[in-house]
Amino acid sequence: MKKLILTADDFGVVPSIDAGIMKGVIKGKINSVAAFANYGENGETSVSNVKELIEKSKEHGVSPQIGVHLTISSGNPILERDAVPSLCKSDEDLDEAFNENPDEANEFNAHTDLSRDAIVESELRDELQAQIDVFKDNDIPIAHLSSHHNTLTFFEKFFKVFMDLAADNNIPIRSARTEPKLKNDLYLKLYMYLKLWDNIDLDEADELVTFMNRIQKIQREYRRGEIRSPSFLETSHYGPLPFHKMKDKKMGKYLKKKKKAIKKMIERFVEGDDSVMEVVLHVRDNVITNHIVYEDEVKLANYAGIDPRYFDSRVVELNSVLNTDWDQIFEENDMGWGSW
């Protein structure tokens, strides 16, 4: 029997995102959650929010699989700034960020500012382990690991640190194989464009491209047998990208497109040889509204690295998931809920 994992990313920081994920979990439409571990002092707010999710889920008879959404591109490090300087903005850049927008002057660099050569491998490993330990030390079972903005799949040295941590902690990771490939290529091209705009080192640009072509093989062969993951990551439900203003009154139109995307996604999965598919979700409760509202919500969180421009599409994604009869899909296609 083929298995489906529906993972909602970015839990634990923005209230409307948390509310959307909570709603999806309670209604039995989302069975996996990727949560930040670095919100609040020593991750205390992350822990509190995740424990609330677990408790409310139990009250409704469900038990989501909680994972750590590892990050080096949002918020602040768990470790002291002096312990991981290569992961943080320079003092000058941090001062500039604080002067421009004190509500979002966090220490981690934006994902488009990350540099392969600038980041010290040992510092990366220590910080990511510290984020994992936030949940471990607070008795939160960790079912999986993923990476915010996909940053840990940008370069081979980042990815091997990610896989080492997964193997050493005996925790499955999100698959490096992403489908449909064209959508993943578009993400990479957009990232490359932003990096090239900022004069990325050409050697880094070359590795970004060549490594993406080798990443699946590397995951299969590195520490063979110790790296566990679903068969692949399905991204076709993600979006739409914020290239135009969306309107709540057109929700029906957006949901029809999502329904078609889900149908094609399931057909590809059923026809293929893969056994476990993870579908990545980015959701938000509430309605499509003014972008100023979204921006204010992110500012109140005081956590840079969650883009309010995508909040419209998050509302659409949540409504799509809630309006899909997954039990019927399972019955018609001999499928069921999957686990990590």
C-alpha positions as YAML, in Angstrom:
chain: A
units: angstrom
residues:
- id: 1
  name: MET
  ca: [0.00, 0.00, 0.00]
- id: 2
  name: LYS
  ca: [1.30, 3.43, -0.91]
- id: 3
  name: LYS
  ca: [1.62, 5.97, 1.89]
- id: 4
  name: LEU
  ca: [1.07, 9.74, 2.00]
- id: 5
  name: ILE
  ca: [2.65, 12.25, 4.38]
- id: 6
  name: LEU
  ca: [1.24, 15.79, 4.41]
- id: 7
  name: THR
  ca: [3.75, 18.08, 6.13]
- id: 8
  name: ALA
  ca: [2.97, 21.67, 7.06]
- id: 9
  name: ASP
  ca: [6.13, 23.77, 7.38]
- id: 10
  name: ASP
  ca: [6.96, 26.83, 9.53]
- id: 11
  name: PHE
  ca: [5.07, 26.07, 12.74]
- id: 12
  name: GLY
  ca: [5.77, 27.90, 15.97]
- id: 13
  name: VAL
  ca: [6.22, 31.60, 15.14]
- id: 14
  name: VAL
  ca: [3.36, 33.38, 13.33]
- id: 15
  name: PRO
  ca: [-0.05, 32.95, 15.03]
- id: 16
  name: SER
  ca: [-2.13, 32.69, 11.84]
- id: 17
  name: ILE
  ca: [0.24, 30.07, 10.38]
- id: 18
  name: ASP
  ca: [0.09, 28.10, 13.63]
- id: 19
  name: ALA
  ca: [-3.72, 28.38, 13.67]
- id: 20
  name: GLY
  ca: [-3.93, 27.07, 10.11]
- id: 21
  name: ILE
  ca: [-1.68, 24.12, 10.88]
- id: 22
  name: MET
  ca: [-3.61, 23.41, 14.09]
- id: 23
  name: LYS
  ca: [-6.88, 23.41, 12.16]
- id: 24
  name: GLY
  ca: [-5.52, 21.04, 9.53]
- id: 25
  name: VAL
  ca: [-4.15, 18.64, 12.15]
- id: 26
  name: ILE
  ca: [-7.30, 18.60, 14.28]
- id: 27
  name: LYS
  ca: [-9.48, 17.95, 11.23]
- id: 28
  name: GLY
  ca: [-7.27, 15.03, 10.23]
- id: 29
  name: LYS
  ca: [-6.01, 16.67, 7.04]
- id: 30
  name: ILE
  ca: [-2.35, 17.18, 8.05]
- id: 31
  name: ASN
  ca: [-0.36, 14.39, 9.70]
- id: 32
  name: SER
  ca: [3.13, 15.90, 9.88]
- id: 33
  name: VAL
  ca: [4.42, 19.27, 11.12]
- id: 34
  name: ALA
  ca: [7.83, 20.93, 10.65]
- id: 35
  name: ALA
  ca: [8.38, 23.31, 13.56]
- id: 36
  name: PHE
  ca: [11.03, 25.94, 14.21]
- id: 37
  name: ALA
  ca: [13.07, 25.35, 17.38]
- id: 38
  name: ASN
  ca: [14.72, 28.78, 17.65]
- id: 39
  name: TYR
  ca: [11.85, 31.12, 18.53]
- id: 40
  name: GLY
  ca: [12.12, 32.90, 21.85]
- id: 41
  name: GLU
  ca: [15.02, 32.79, 24.30]
- id: 42
  name: ASN
  ca: [16.69, 29.37, 24.04]
- id: 43
  name: GLY
  ca: [13.75, 28.26, 21.89]
- id: 44
  name: GLU
  ca: [11.31, 28.50, 24.82]
- id: 45
  name: THR
  ca: [8.46, 29.93, 22.73]
- id: 46
  name: SER
  ca: [8.94, 27.24, 20.08]
- id: 47
  name: VAL
  ca: [8.69, 24.57, 22.77]
- id: 48
  name: SER
  ca: [5.57, 26.12, 24.30]
- id: 49
  name: ASN
  ca: [3.82, 26.38, 20.94]
- id: 50
  name: VAL
  ca: [4.68, 22.81, 19.93]
- id: 51
  name: LYS
  ca: [3.50, 21.41, 23.26]
- id: 52
  name: GLU
  ca: [0.21, 23.28, 22.84]
- id: 53
  name: LEU
  ca: [-0.17, 21.70, 19.39]
- id: 54
  name: ILE
  ca: [0.49, 18.24, 20.83]
- id: 55
  name: GLU
  ca: [-1.99, 18.71, 23.69]
- id: 56
  name: LYS
  ca: [-4.79, 20.08, 21.52]
- id: 57
  name: SER
  ca: [-4.20, 17.30, 19.00]
- id: 58
  name: LYS
  ca: [-4.57, 14.69, 21.73]
- id: 59
  name: GLU
  ca: [-7.86, 16.25, 22.78]
- id: 60
  name: HIS
  ca: [-9.15, 15.58, 19.26]
- id: 61
  name: GLY
  ca: [-7.75, 12.07, 19.02]
- id: 62
  name: VAL
  ca: [-4.94, 12.79, 16.57]
- id: 63
  name: SER
  ca: [-1.17, 12.69, 16.87]
- id: 64
  name: PRO
  ca: [0.86, 14.68, 14.32]
- id: 65
  name: GLN
  ca: [4.45, 13.68, 13.62]
- id: 66
  name: ILE
  ca: [6.56, 16.62, 14.80]
- id: 67
  name: GLY
  ca: [9.83, 17.48, 13.11]
- id: 68
  name: VAL
  ca: [12.48, 20.16, 13.54]
- id: 69
  name: HIS
  ca: [12.49, 22.71, 10.74]
- id: 70
  name: LEU
  ca: [16.19, 23.47, 10.96]
- id: 71
  name: THR
  ca: [17.12, 27.02, 10.04]
- id: 72
  name: ILE
  ca: [20.14, 29.19, 9.41]
- id: 73
  name: SER
  ca: [18.12, 31.85, 7.58]
- id: 74
  name: SER
  ca: [15.40, 32.95, 10.01]
- id: 75
  name: GLY
  ca: [15.45, 34.37, 13.52]
- id: 76
  name: ASN
  ca: [18.45, 33.97, 15.83]
- id: 77
  name: PRO
  ca: [20.78, 31.07, 16.64]
- id: 78
  name: ILE
  ca: [20.23, 28.98, 19.76]
- id: 79
  name: LEU
  ca: [23.94, 29.20, 20.54]
- id: 80
  name: GLU
  ca: [25.58, 32.45, 21.55]
- id: 81
  name: ARG
  ca: [26.50, 34.71, 18.68]
- id: 82
  name: ASP
  ca: [30.19, 34.45, 19.57]
- id: 83
  name: ALA
  ca: [30.03, 30.67, 19.20]
- id: 84
  name: VAL
  ca: [28.69, 30.74, 15.62]
- id: 85
  name: PRO
  ca: [29.91, 34.02, 14.07]
- id: 86
  name: SER
  ca: [30.05, 32.59, 10.54]
- id: 87
  name: LEU
  ca: [26.28, 31.98, 10.63]
- id: 88
  name: CYS
  ca: [25.44, 35.52, 11.73]
- id: 89
  name: LYS
  ca: [25.30, 38.96, 10.22]
- id: 90
  name: SER
  ca: [28.37, 41.10, 10.80]
- id: 91
  name: ASP
  ca: [28.09, 43.75, 13.52]
- id: 92
  name: GLU
  ca: [27.85, 46.39, 10.80]
- id: 93
  name: ASP
  ca: [25.08, 44.56, 8.92]
- id: 94
  name: LEU
  ca: [23.18, 43.88, 12.14]
- id: 95
  name: ASP
  ca: [23.34, 47.55, 13.12]
- id: 96
  name: GLU
  ca: [22.14, 48.53, 9.66]
- id: 97
  name: ALA
  ca: [19.26, 46.05, 9.86]
- id: 98
  name: PHE
  ca: [18.31, 47.35, 13.30]
- id: 99
  name: ASN
  ca: [18.29, 50.95, 12.07]
- id: 100
  name: GLU
  ca: [16.15, 50.03, 9.04]
- id: 101
  name: ASN
  ca: [13.68, 47.75, 10.80]
- id: 102
  name: PRO
  ca: [14.30, 46.94, 14.49]
- id: 103
  name: ASP
  ca: [11.40, 44.46, 14.54]
- id: 104
  name: GLU
  ca: [13.19, 42.20, 12.06]
- id: 105
  name: ALA
  ca: [16.84, 42.77, 12.99]
- id: 106
  name: ASN
  ca: [17.63, 39.10, 13.66]
- id: 107
  name: GLU
  ca: [21.11, 37.66, 13.64]
- id: 108
  name: PHE
  ca: [20.89, 34.95, 10.97]
- id: 109
  name: ASN
  ca: [21.54, 36.03, 7.38]
- id: 110
  name: ALA
  ca: [18.79, 35.94, 4.77]
- id: 111
  name: HIS
  ca: [18.87, 32.75, 2.69]
- id: 112
  name: THR
  ca: [19.98, 34.73, -0.34]
- id: 113
  name: ASP
  ca: [23.01, 36.00, 1.59]
- id: 114
  name: LEU
  ca: [24.37, 32.61, 2.60]
- id: 115
  name: SER
  ca: [27.87, 31.78, 1.40]
- id: 116
  name: ARG
  ca: [29.40, 28.33, 1.10]
- id: 117
  name: ASP
  ca: [32.91, 29.44, 1.96]
- id: 118
  name: ALA
  ca: [31.99, 31.90, 4.71]
- id: 119
  name: ILE
  ca: [30.18, 29.36, 6.87]
- id: 120
  name: VAL
  ca: [32.36, 27.26, 9.17]
- id: 121
  name: GLU
  ca: [31.29, 23.62, 9.04]
- id: 122
  name: SER
  ca: [31.75, 22.96, 12.77]
- id: 123
  name: GLU
  ca: [29.66, 26.03, 13.66]
- id: 124
  name: LEU
  ca: [26.91, 24.88, 11.32]
- id: 125
  name: ARG
  ca: [26.88, 21.43, 12.89]
- id: 126
  name: ASP
  ca: [26.87, 22.77, 16.45]
- id: 127
  name: GLU
  ca: [24.00, 25.18, 15.83]
- id: 128
  name: LEU
  ca: [21.81, 22.62, 14.06]
- id: 129
  name: GLN
  ca: [22.43, 20.10, 16.84]
- id: 130
  name: ALA
  ca: [21.49, 22.77, 19.38]
- id: 131
  name: GLN
  ca: [18.17, 23.26, 17.59]
- id: 132
  name: ILE
  ca: [17.53, 19.51, 17.66]
- id: 133
  name: ASP
  ca: [18.42, 19.44, 21.37]
- id: 134
  name: VAL
  ca: [15.82, 22.12, 22.13]
- id: 135
  name: PHE
  ca: [13.08, 19.58, 21.38]
- id: 136
  name: LYS
  ca: [14.98, 16.59, 22.77]
- id: 137
  name: ASP
  ca: [15.66, 18.31, 26.09]
- id: 138
  name: ASN
  ca: [11.98, 19.18, 26.42]
- id: 139
  name: ASP
  ca: [10.75, 15.64, 25.72]
- id: 140
  name: ILE
  ca: [9.27, 16.46, 22.33]
- id: 141
  name: PRO
  ca: [9.59, 13.35, 20.11]
- id: 142
  name: ILE
  ca: [11.30, 14.26, 16.82]
- id: 143
  name: ALA
  ca: [9.94, 12.35, 13.83]
- id: 144
  name: HIS
  ca: [11.83, 14.11, 11.04]
- id: 145
  name: LEU
  ca: [14.20, 16.90, 10.03]
- id: 146
  name: SER
  ca: [13.77, 19.46, 7.25]
- id: 147
  name: SER
  ca: [15.42, 22.69, 6.23]
- id: 148
  name: HIS
  ca: [13.88, 26.16, 6.04]
- id: 149
  name: HIS
  ca: [14.34, 27.73, 2.58]
- id: 150
  name: ASN
  ca: [16.04, 24.43, 1.60]
- id: 151
  name: THR
  ca: [19.30, 26.05, 2.73]
- id: 152
  name: LEU
  ca: [20.90, 22.77, 3.80]
- id: 153
  name: THR
  ca: [20.61, 21.45, 0.24]
- id: 154
  name: PHE
  ca: [22.36, 24.41, -1.42]
- id: 155
  name: PHE
  ca: [25.91, 23.09, -1.15]
- id: 156
  name: GLU
  ca: [27.44, 19.66, -0.60]
- id: 157
  name: LYS
  ca: [29.17, 20.60, 2.65]
- id: 158
  name: PHE
  ca: [25.86, 21.88, 4.10]
- id: 159
  name: PHE
  ca: [24.02, 18.76, 2.98]
- id: 160
  name: LYS
  ca: [26.55, 16.35, 4.46]
- id: 161
  name: VAL
  ca: [26.32, 18.11, 7.82]
- id: 162
  name: PHE
  ca: [22.54, 17.72, 7.57]
- id: 163
  name: MET
  ca: [22.83, 14.00, 6.80]
- id: 164
  name: ASP
  ca: [25.43, 13.44, 9.54]
- id: 165
  name: LEU
  ca: [23.07, 14.95, 12.10]
- id: 166
  name: ALA
  ca: [20.20, 12.81, 10.82]
- id: 167
  name: ALA
  ca: [22.26, 9.63, 11.06]
- id: 168
  name: ASP
  ca: [23.86, 10.48, 14.41]
- id: 169
  name: ASN
  ca: [20.47, 11.33, 15.94]
- id: 170
  name: ASN
  ca: [18.66, 8.50, 14.11]
- id: 171
  name: ILE
  ca: [16.05, 10.85, 12.64]
- id: 172
  name: PRO
  ca: [14.70, 10.66, 9.05]
- id: 173
  name: ILE
  ca: [15.13, 13.66, 6.74]
- id: 174
  name: ARG
  ca: [13.12, 15.20, 3.95]
- id: 175
  name: SER
  ca: [14.03, 13.59, 0.65]
- id: 176
  name: ALA
  ca: [16.44, 15.44, -1.63]
- id: 177
  name: ARG
  ca: [14.44, 14.20, -4.60]
- id: 178
  name: THR
  ca: [11.85, 16.83, -5.46]
- id: 179
  name: GLU
  ca: [8.97, 16.42, -7.88]
- id: 180
  name: PRO
  ca: [7.95, 17.85, -10.25]
- id: 181
  name: LYS
  ca: [11.51, 18.59, -11.28]
- id: 182
  name: LEU
  ca: [10.55, 21.66, -13.32]
- id: 183
  name: LYS
  ca: [9.12, 23.38, -10.24]
- id: 184
  name: ASN
  ca: [12.29, 22.71, -8.25]
- id: 185
  name: ASP
  ca: [14.36, 24.03, -11.16]
- id: 186
  name: LEU
  ca: [12.29, 27.23, -11.12]
- id: 187
  name: TYR
  ca: [13.01, 27.70, -7.40]
- id: 188
  name: LEU
  ca: [16.72, 27.22, -8.05]
- id: 189
  name: LYS
  ca: [16.67, 29.69, -10.93]
- id: 190
  name: LEU
  ca: [14.92, 32.34, -8.82]
- id: 191
  name: TYR
  ca: [17.44, 31.81, -6.04]
- id: 192
  name: MET
  ca: [20.32, 32.01, -8.52]
- id: 193
  name: TYR
  ca: [18.94, 35.23, -9.96]
- id: 194
  name: LEU
  ca: [18.82, 36.83, -6.51]
- id: 195
  name: LYS
  ca: [22.31, 35.63, -5.69]
- id: 196
  name: LEU
  ca: [23.77, 36.79, -9.00]
- id: 197
  name: TRP
  ca: [22.16, 40.17, -8.44]
- id: 198
  name: ASP
  ca: [24.24, 40.36, -5.26]
- id: 199
  name: ASN
  ca: [27.40, 39.30, -7.12]
- id: 200
  name: ILE
  ca: [27.63, 35.69, -5.94]
- id: 201
  name: ASP
  ca: [31.01, 34.04, -6.33]
- id: 202
  name: LEU
  ca: [30.97, 32.23, -9.69]
- id: 203
  name: ASP
  ca: [32.42, 29.05, -8.14]
- id: 204
  name: GLU
  ca: [29.49, 28.96, -5.72]
- id: 205
  name: ALA
  ca: [27.04, 29.53, -8.57]
- id: 206
  name: ASP
  ca: [28.58, 26.64, -10.47]
- id: 207
  name: GLU
  ca: [28.34, 24.32, -7.46]
- id: 208
  name: LEU
  ca: [24.70, 25.25, -6.89]
- id: 209
  name: VAL
  ca: [23.88, 23.95, -10.35]
- id: 210
  name: THR
  ca: [26.13, 20.89, -10.44]
- id: 211
  name: PHE
  ca: [25.28, 19.83, -6.90]
- id: 212
  name: MET
  ca: [21.55, 19.87, -7.62]
- id: 213
  name: ASN
  ca: [22.22, 17.36, -10.39]
- id: 214
  name: ARG
  ca: [24.09, 15.06, -7.99]
- id: 215
  name: ILE
  ca: [22.22, 15.49, -4.73]
- id: 216
  name: GLN
  ca: [19.99, 12.42, -5.03]
- id: 217
  name: LYS
  ca: [22.97, 10.15, -5.70]
- id: 218
  name: ILE
  ca: [24.84, 11.68, -2.77]
- id: 219
  name: GLN
  ca: [21.89, 11.05, -0.44]
- id: 220
  name: ARG
  ca: [21.69, 7.41, -1.59]
- id: 221
  name: GLU
  ca: [25.41, 6.72, -1.17]
- id: 222
  name: TYR
  ca: [26.48, 8.84, 1.82]
- id: 223
  name: ARG
  ca: [26.58, 6.75, 5.02]
- id: 224
  name: ARG
  ca: [24.67, 4.10, 3.10]
- id: 225
  name: GLY
  ca: [21.76, 2.66, 5.04]
- id: 226
  name: GLU
  ca: [21.87, 5.30, 7.77]
- id: 227
  name: ILE
  ca: [19.95, 8.10, 6.00]
- id: 228
  name: ARG
  ca: [16.19, 7.50, 5.99]
- id: 229
  name: SER
  ca: [13.58, 9.55, 4.12]
- id: 230
  name: PRO
  ca: [10.32, 9.23, 2.17]
- id: 231
  name: SER
  ca: [10.67, 8.25, -1.50]
- id: 232
  name: PHE
  ca: [10.38, 11.84, -2.67]
- id: 233
  name: LEU
  ca: [9.04, 15.32, -1.88]
- id: 234
  name: GLU
  ca: [6.04, 16.48, -3.90]
- id: 235
  name: THR
  ca: [5.85, 20.28, -4.32]
- id: 236
  name: SER
  ca: [3.07, 20.75, -6.88]
- id: 237
  name: HIS
  ca: [0.58, 21.83, -4.18]
- id: 238
  name: TYR
  ca: [2.85, 24.73, -3.20]
- id: 239
  name: GLY
  ca: [1.85, 28.24, -4.24]
- id: 240
  name: PRO
  ca: [0.75, 30.05, -6.27]
- id: 241
  name: LEU
  ca: [3.81, 32.29, -6.16]
- id: 242
  name: PRO
  ca: [3.04, 35.93, -5.25]
- id: 243
  name: PHE
  ca: [3.45, 37.40, -8.71]
- id: 244
  name: HIS
  ca: [0.00, 39.00, -8.58]
- id: 245
  name: LYS
  ca: [-2.50, 40.12, -5.96]
- id: 246
  name: MET
  ca: [-4.94, 37.40, -4.98]
- id: 247
  name: LYS
  ca: [-8.53, 38.06, -3.90]
- id: 248
  name: ASP
  ca: [-10.61, 36.14, -1.38]
- id: 249
  name: LYS
  ca: [-13.69, 36.33, -3.60]
- id: 250
  name: LYS
  ca: [-11.82, 34.22, -6.17]
- id: 251
  name: MET
  ca: [-11.15, 31.42, -3.69]
- id: 252
  name: GLY
  ca: [-13.40, 29.03, -5.63]
- id: 253
  name: LYS
  ca: [-11.31, 29.53, -8.77]
- id: 254
  name: TYR
  ca: [-8.06, 28.95, -6.89]
- id: 255
  name: LEU
  ca: [-9.42, 25.79, -5.26]
- id: 256
  name: LYS
  ca: [-10.43, 24.32, -8.63]
- id: 257
  name: LYS
  ca: [-6.83, 24.65, -9.77]
- id: 258
  name: LYS
  ca: [-5.62, 23.04, -6.56]
- id: 259
  name: LYS
  ca: [-8.07, 20.16, -7.02]
- id: 260
  name: LYS
  ca: [-6.63, 19.48, -10.47]
- id: 261
  name: ALA
  ca: [-3.09, 19.66, -9.10]
- id: 262
  name: ILE
  ca: [-3.94, 17.13, -6.35]
- id: 263
  name: LYS
  ca: [-5.55, 14.79, -8.88]
- id: 264
  name: LYS
  ca: [-2.47, 14.83, -11.12]
- id: 265
  name: MET
  ca: [-0.19, 14.47, -8.11]
- id: 266
  name: ILE
  ca: [-2.04, 11.36, -6.91]
- id: 267
  name: GLU
  ca: [-2.14, 9.87, -10.42]
- id: 268
  name: ARG
  ca: [1.64, 10.24, -10.81]
- id: 269
  name: PHE
  ca: [2.19, 8.64, -7.42]
- id: 270
  name: VAL
  ca: [-0.15, 5.71, -8.07]
- id: 271
  name: GLU
  ca: [1.34, 5.02, -11.50]
- id: 272
  name: GLY
  ca: [4.93, 5.15, -10.25]
- id: 273
  name: ASP
  ca: [7.03, 2.71, -8.26]
- id: 274
  name: ASP
  ca: [7.54, 4.89, -5.17]
- id: 275
  name: SER
  ca: [6.06, 3.80, -1.86]
- id: 276
  name: VAL
  ca: [6.00, 6.96, 0.31]
- id: 277
  name: MET
  ca: [5.28, 10.51, -0.89]
- id: 278
  name: GLU
  ca: [5.70, 13.58, 1.29]
- id: 279
  name: VAL
  ca: [3.69, 16.62, 0.20]
- id: 280
  name: VAL
  ca: [5.00, 19.93, 1.51]
- id: 281
  name: LEU
  ca: [2.40, 22.48, 2.64]
- id: 282
  name: HIS
  ca: [2.58, 26.15, 3.60]
- id: 283
  name: VAL
  ca: [-0.70, 27.15, 5.21]
- id: 284
  name: ARG
  ca: [-2.29, 30.05, 7.06]
- id: 285
  name: ASP
  ca: [-5.69, 30.43, 8.71]
- id: 286
  name: ASN
  ca: [-7.99, 33.38, 8.03]
- id: 287
  name: VAL
  ca: [-8.87, 35.05, 4.74]
- id: 288
  name: ILE
  ca: [-6.94, 36.74, 1.96]
- id: 289
  name: THR
  ca: [-6.59, 40.35, 3.01]
- id: 290
  name: ASN
  ca: [-4.37, 43.43, 2.78]
- id: 291
  name: HIS
  ca: [-0.62, 42.79, 2.68]
- id: 292
  name: ILE
  ca: [-0.12, 45.43, 5.36]
- id: 293
  name: VAL
  ca: [-1.92, 43.08, 7.76]
- id: 294
  name: TYR
  ca: [0.48, 40.28, 6.84]
- id: 295
  name: GLU
  ca: [3.53, 42.49, 7.27]
- id: 296
  name: ASP
  ca: [2.34, 43.73, 10.67]
- id: 297
  name: GLU
  ca: [1.83, 40.15, 11.85]
- id: 298
  name: VAL
  ca: [5.37, 39.21, 10.91]
- id: 299
  name: LYS
  ca: [6.77, 42.34, 12.56]
- id: 300
  name: LEU
  ca: [4.95, 41.51, 15.79]
- id: 301
  name: ALA
  ca: [6.60, 38.11, 15.78]
- id: 302
  name: ASN
  ca: [10.03, 39.81, 15.62]
- id: 303
  name: TYR
  ca: [11.32, 36.89, 13.57]
- id: 304
  name: ALA
  ca: [12.79, 37.64, 10.16]
- id: 305
  name: GLY
  ca: [12.76, 34.93, 7.51]
- id: 306
  name: ILE
  ca: [9.05, 34.27, 6.96]
- id: 307
  name: ASP
  ca: [7.92, 36.14, 3.87]
- id: 308
  name: PRO
  ca: [4.47, 37.80, 4.19]
- id: 309
  name: ARG
  ca: [4.21, 38.05, 0.39]
- id: 310
  name: TYR
  ca: [3.28, 34.35, 0.38]
- id: 311
  name: PHE
  ca: [0.45, 34.65, 2.92]
- id: 312
  name: ASP
  ca: [-2.24, 34.81, 0.22]
- id: 313
  name: SER
  ca: [-1.17, 31.47, -1.21]
- id: 314
  name: ARG
  ca: [-0.93, 29.99, 2.29]
- id: 315
  name: VAL
  ca: [-4.66, 30.70, 2.76]
- id: 316
  name: VAL
  ca: [-5.40, 28.97, -0.54]
- id: 317
  name: GLU
  ca: [-3.27, 25.96, 0.39]
- id: 318
  name: LEU
  ca: [-5.08, 25.52, 3.71]
- id: 319
  name: ASN
  ca: [-8.52, 25.73, 2.12]
- id: 320
  name: SER
  ca: [-7.44, 23.23, -0.52]
- id: 321
  name: VAL
  ca: [-6.24, 20.71, 2.08]
- id: 322
  name: LEU
  ca: [-9.37, 21.15, 4.21]
- id: 323
  name: ASN
  ca: [-11.68, 20.72, 1.21]
- id: 324
  name: THR
  ca: [-10.02, 17.53, -0.03]
- id: 325
  name: ASP
  ca: [-11.56, 14.18, 0.94]
- id: 326
  name: TRP
  ca: [-8.33, 12.31, 1.62]
- id: 327
  name: ASP
  ca: [-10.16, 9.22, 2.91]
- id: 328
  name: GLN
  ca: [-11.94, 8.89, -0.43]
- id: 329
  name: ILE
  ca: [-8.64, 9.29, -2.28]
- id: 330
  name: PHE
  ca: [-7.13, 6.56, -0.10]
- id: 331
  name: GLU
  ca: [-10.04, 4.20, -0.71]
- id: 332
  name: GLU
  ca: [-10.00, 4.73, -4.47]
- id: 333
  name: ASN
  ca: [-6.24, 4.30, -4.81]
- id: 334
  name: ASP
  ca: [-5.36, 1.73, -2.13]
- id: 335
  name: MET
  ca: [-3.42, 4.34, -0.16]
- id: 336
  name: GLY
  ca: [-3.12, 5.38, 3.48]
- id: 337
  name: TRP
  ca: [-1.47, 7.85, 5.84]
- id: 338
  name: GLY
  ca: [2.26, 7.40, 6.04]
- id: 339
  name: SER
  ca: [4.80, 7.78, 8.81]
- id: 340
  name: TRP
  ca: [8.42, 8.79, 8.86]
...
